[in-house]
Amino acid sequence: MRLNLFSACVLVGVTVLVHAGGLAALLRALVKSHALLLTNFWPIAWLLVRLAVALILIHLTEIAVWGLFYLGTGCLPDAESAFYFSGVTYTTLGYGDLVLPTPWRMLGPVEGLTGILMCGLSTGLFVAVLERIIGSKLRDDPSDHC
């Protein structure tokens, strides 16, 4: 039981570190490129597409961390099962067609909660970027808004 609790804490910590590093890199890139000062539709749309793809890649990295753990500990029989289980658990889909062995099953809810938190952070970044773009557009041309 202690090993499982320790493993859960380490996995949560690694997930948060990966996410924090990914968000920091995205923020640095956004600020450096002056992307938050865009005002035309297509450049803004392209920025949001790139941001969405980058955030998804960060989440896939985090899913891979959990999947590698499940595979490495023998919780799941093969890589496809380990990564699939991790993906549906992290995203809280939870199909239930694969389950962890009894001693490890509490990792599932912990991964789900961690995924919810990380998706919330990504949503927060997405909203902050949109707010910054919309806010700068409104400050530049106050007659544009209703």
Secondary structure, DSSP 8 states (H G I E B T S, - for coil): -HHHHHHHHHHHHHHHHHHHHHHHHHHHHHHHHTGGG--SHHHHHHHHHHHHHHHHHHHHHHHHHHHHHHHHTTSSSSHHHHHHHHHHHHTT----SS---GGGTTHHHHHHHHHHHHHHHHHHHHHHHHHHHHHHHHHH-GGG--
